[in-house]
Amino acid sequence: MFSRISKVTKQKVSATVSPDRLRQALELTDNENVSEVIDQALEALVERELERRWLEGHADGPGDDLPGQVAVNLAHLPWDEEANR
C-alpha cells in the first residue's frame, strides 16, 4: 500500500509527537523506522482529506458516481484479548 513512498526524495523535519501514539503506531505496523511510519500516516491523512473534499463537493445527494456503503471487516485487527475480558 505504501511502497511508493520509499522512492521519494525526503525532507528532514522535527516534530513533537505523543510517545504512546508513536509506540502504538510502531507496534501496529511492526516497524522500527519512525520516518516510514510518519510517511504512512501522512499519506493516509492526505488520502482521507482528498476523499472528504471529493465527497463534500458531491454533497447534493447520492448519485451514480458516489461510492455505496462499505462493509467494515475488523476481524484482522490485533485486538488485545485481555482488555476484552
SULFENRA-V878151 format. One record per residue. RES is the residue in three letters. NEAR is the number of other C-alpha atoms within 10 Angstrom. Layout:
# SULFENRA-V878151
{{RES/NEAR} {RES/NEAR}}
This chain:
# SULFENRA-V878151
{{MET/5} {PHE/12} {SER/8} {ARG/7} {ILE/13} {SER/10} {LYS/7} {VAL/7} {THR/6} {LYS/10} {GLN/5} {LYS/6} {VAL/6} {SER/5} {ALA/6} {THR/5} {VAL/8} {SER/9} {PRO/9} {ASP/9} {ARG/10} {LEU/14} {ARG/13} {GLN/12} {ALA/17} {LEU/17} {GLU/11} {LEU/12} {THR/12} {ASP/10} {ASN/13} {GLU/12} {ASN/10} {VAL/13} {SER/13} {GLU/17} {VAL/19} {ILE/14} {ASP/15} {GLN/17} {ALA/14} {LEU/12} {GLU/14} {ALA/13} {LEU/12} {VAL/12} {GLU/12} {ARG/12} {GLU/12} {LEU/12} {GLU/12} {ARG/12} {ARG/12} {TRP/12} {LEU/14} {GLU/10} {GLY/9} {HIS/13} {ALA/11} {ASP/8} {GLY/6} {PRO/11} {GLY/10} {ASP/6} {ASP/7} {LEU/12} {PRO/9} {GLY/9} {GLN/6} {VAL/6} {ALA/6} {VAL/6} {ASN/7} {LEU/8} {ALA/7} {HIS/6} {LEU/8} {PRO/8} {TRP/10} {ASP/8} {GLU/7} {GLU/6} {ALA/6} {ASN/6} {ARG/5}}
